[in-house]
């Protein structure tokens, strides 16, 4: 991609405000709050440098795979049945990662970076290439920061990258295509607006589209007789607002729920719900569905449960520390039910997942969340594409060839799914570039503990109680 191409992409998106970008996010990029922060990577912008020291050990914008981890490497070879002749040992390979390193979503950038760094270390220990990661900051959804990051990656001739916030709310997608930069987004998936984009693939379930049906199946039996739903959603402008409403209402109707007439939009990043809460109480549903992300659902939860008067339960679709902190104890005191592709010991049962969990805990002293899991497995997927290209005698520094290798078999090893002896696998739809299957569930946090209530797949398939 030429400098002129970069300039055109720059000019195209510089004039677009964050609000305008949010309008094209569709039904997922933001994530369904339904009580909890749903999508990984949506938040307000912050004004700091695009290339910054990444949390979790990545510094100077670039990380390399150093370290030994020989034991983990040997296990990885066995688990993934690696052909050492095409593992890429002795080679150096460049990969980008454009994440929320600063701003309100900086938690996401840190945990994603930790997942990447662990995979890089394991890959080198398993006889794979020395993956050098250029980690750049999109500042929690700042469009210009994303464009700036793409300019840097193109200048370095990086053939592939990992992304979040649906490639920075769409701002990076044109340059991704022009540069033929093979990209996996395990933070926001494809959303609606990112579906089918060349060189761009979402590796997590679309929210709320994929997760909502299973949540409704649970509510139908857990709260019998409560059939009237109300909604509060982010104001993303038209036509997206209308698309979100139509989708939510259609999925609820298909599950036998009614719309009680409450449908209110509220500003992205809101922390004060004093005007919204009275509107909800004036037309109180049996169950409230709230669409938003980041700290918003936590702030809402805190104010909702302390507002007095008659309340109704509300449901969420993601649990992350920033939402917990914003809730000021409300999640633990009153309970917080959420439906998502959550990662815990019950989900991480396959051999790859067990290796990841034990190594992550040893490295970072905490249990990995689903963002760390997603970016660990996506880094391994990049290695898979390298091996596929090498097996055909191709050029691993060609994003076009990496993309073609993925197109030939739209699947990759996963820490989700599988069983005690079989590695999980995610598969991508060739048209939408989003996942066809992704294990999910509905959970409750209370008193500092998370309890699984039910498990299911996209669209509520294979639904079962925990």
VENKA-V649242 format. One record per helix or strand. SS is the DSSP state (2 for helix, 1 for strand). FROM is the first residue (numbers start at 1). TO is the last residue. If there is no record, write none. Layout:
# VENKA-V649242
ss:SS from:FROM to:TO
ss:SS from:FROM to:TO
This chain:
# VENKA-V649242
ss:2 from:3 to:14
ss:2 from:18 to:23
ss:2 from:55 to:57
ss:1 from:59 to:59
ss:1 from:62 to:63
ss:2 from:70 to:80
ss:2 from:84 to:86
ss:1 from:88 to:88
ss:1 from:92 to:99
ss:2 from:106 to:125
ss:1 from:128 to:128
ss:1 from:130 to:137
ss:2 from:143 to:155
ss:1 from:160 to:163
ss:2 from:165 to:169
ss:2 from:173 to:179
ss:1 from:182 to:185
ss:1 from:200 to:202
ss:2 from:209 to:222
ss:1 from:228 to:234
ss:2 from:240 to:254
ss:1 from:258 to:266
ss:2 from:276 to:282
ss:1 from:287 to:291
ss:2 from:296 to:305
ss:1 from:313 to:316
ss:2 from:321 to:327
ss:2 from:330 to:334
ss:1 from:336 to:340
ss:2 from:351 to:364
ss:2 from:370 to:391
ss:2 from:399 to:408
ss:1 from:411 to:414
ss:1 from:424 to:428
ss:1 from:435 to:435
ss:1 from:440 to:446
ss:1 from:449 to:456
ss:2 from:458 to:460
ss:1 from:464 to:465
